[in-house]
Every structure is written in structure tokens, then in C-alpha cells.
């Protein structure tokens, strides 16, 4: 089968396109013939080695896949050959990735694709929506009527977080670039502020006079000295990214507010957590509540270019068609 893989860690140039042996199924695995794939920023971290995780070389890159069940292990229930399915948690923790014509997926990490869903639109949502849902509801415990700030709301994770939070009945304040303001508003934000505005913190405070219940930071433009004082009593600050640089954390702003600062990555989510998020994602897809912007569609042979575009900060999702 054709696949995009690496034999050593490093730059996008290390990605090779070639033939690998079709994966062997375990009794609880499902063989999926891939239809659509997506590139995530974490894929570049795994490929480069910046995100260490067990892997066997040659290592197939990628996490997300939408495809069709081609075969299944003897102990697999709930899936039949020909079913449309998806997964968003491959390519780490010893699992091979998704960028190949066929992929073996543990059945516990595989979910049905809702009837009528477009594979390309769906695959563009999967990783971002899973991250947003778990960050908001598992980590932050967002409740109806709370005020949520989504920083970096123009991005894939940020905009799906806006959609999930708004659908849950939260009051959503978005920060993004001016060019993304309309997109954030259409996603459910009650107000959108330019993240470069020198008066940003003052504007957020005015919009949330009782404090911010949840501050979801999806960008790399964070300043805890400015943002933690915005939290309400019991507020939760969830950080899902970092540029690796040291940060000044005013700890008194946390304990005086009985607030918390949490880091989160979907890579550590349990199978049960992922399944809970998958149910919400499928509901959002079925009811057409979740949307995402697609920047470009590339072929599997263009996987090197796909990773380069991701590292350059592509605006919108990058979909790869095998």
C-alpha cells in the first residue's frame, strides 16, 4: 500500500512516499480504507521529535482519518465491512499513523461517521473538535450561563471551541485577528476583540464585569500577568499550547480567586474521554452545528508540502486525499 512515512525524526523533507506492507490486524482492530486525512500541528511535533512518543520505523505520519471498513478482527463488534468511520487518535503512543491507503485502527478508537456527512468536511473537524470539547468540558467544566473567553478563536480549535461553548449556553468572548472577526461571530461569539488591541484586557473586563469563568488559550500570545486577573472566583484557565519559553505566573491571582491554571493536550486523553468527545462531535456533525474552514486539499504525494504549510501557519485546515 502507498503511505507517507518517516524513517528518522527531523524536517518535513524526511517524509517519504512509498509502498509499505498492509497492516496486520489484531483481534480488536479494524482495517480502514482511507478516504480523507487531515494535518494537525501536533503531527509536525511528532515528526520532528519535539513531541516524544513511542514509535516504530518506518513510522506512518498523521492522526486523523475518515474511511471505509475493509476488514475487522475476530473480536470486533459494532462495525461492518462497508461502514463509513473515523478516528482522530492515531500516530502516537506506539500506534502507526493515518497517512496511508489502509490503516489498522483499534476498534475502541474508531467511530461511525454520521449518515450524509461529507468525508472531507468531517476529517477537517476531528482533531480540533476533539481538543476543543475535552478542553472545555472535561478540563474546564463549562456550565450554562458562564462566561468563556476563547483566545485564538480564528483557528480550528478556537472556532470549534466557540461553537461548542455557545451551543452549551455559555457567553462567549472571542479574541482573534480582525480578518477572522466575522468567522468568529458566525461561530457563536457574542463579541470579538482584536488580540493585538493594547486595550484588550480592559475590553474583556468591561464585557465580563463579574469575571471570566473559563479562559481557553489556544494561541501562543499569552501573558498570565494580564489574563489571570480577569478570572472570576473559581475561574479556570486552560492552556492547550506553548511556545516553550518561560512564563511569569502571578500565583497570588490564582489562590486569591480560588482559580486554577491547567495544561491540556488531547494526546493524553483516555479512550473513554475520546469516545465521549466523539459522541459530541457526531451530534454536532449530524445537526450541522460544527463548521471548519478548509485552506487546501492536497494529495498523499504532497504530504511534505502539507507539513510545510502547517509549520508556516496555514489559515484553515489542510486536508490530504489518499
Steps between C-alpha positions, in 0.01 A plus 500: 500500500607859443587698811669819625757405763830589664800285587656762726390814683556841350367750245213453253763393247530174697150399389513227237225376269525132419358151539466333839351167596129515575450495879426175679183504706476404864179346625366843609626698200312630198659540157389831349541597136571870531299767318611827662780603735588822682821664620527626858771710659575217741583282198797727429613469862489121488682493166774735619541334839394808697210293636661173615280193466578132439515413131626227273682587177397524226244717675186604314413863580159648580222469758165556331319282249159455343455181302315175438526177697683247282544219754486445875650283770315199634403668828372828352133582554303797375668549162429336166695495175391802297422725799621861483716567806749743650778529755701792636752332732750308288873562446616510863540274806638225277220516243583548135348808339225552247682620185469181297252325276409259780533543875438265793296679766430361848122462507479697827643802313267471199161665462221494240475796264148648512283428200528764230821653637759609247831318569712805413305740719489245780870415505585870521301520826611193689818592686401861563152410622629224726755734654247779546235278657730335751668829590166671561300228669746253654768746605308825551157359587315773309145552627193672359509879539872524573726746324765340280789676330645314202839641407607418146138452398578528130690171496353154459503411871396850601205525265366155589539595866288809433238280334491245782496763775224703334292186444532416871349836598819679597567867425797495264759775462740434213843648435637472147639705217271751329485285187346217704240709683207409274588131516513509880167684521336250267639222720309635800719761668300782656790741452835478324804703604821544303771314690749776409290774657707660782173544693399134457502411871302814588241414235464143624463620859227744395313226313535260797450723809460196727812338365579232247397149603708320236792636303600260221839589355552344156757749370863563586436864593437461871597718793394361836566829677228657285253212469487331840364816671200473265384173657187482713503323837543133415613589150687250286780586258574219252814515289519267200819626338837652581798648319734340753619826653495572877185672626440732793203362696359733770402225744319736733242559225416130514469442873320828570233397249495128584584466131702246305750494215500177303692363206325266260588287200268256328794263465455395863122451477370157597303277265189582704565875472547473124179301465306762696638774277420290192134482599488879524684540170263263321202683646644831382565358151153343479328825600737710289606697806873462441686671217862542407691686231705298253807675364605246238467142381815311405586149388685245711802559276497862620537412870833686523331816375210441741737495799684807374174691466401401853832619643466827308165566671244415232169679556243224491525124505722293269326191364692221328331257261664156468 
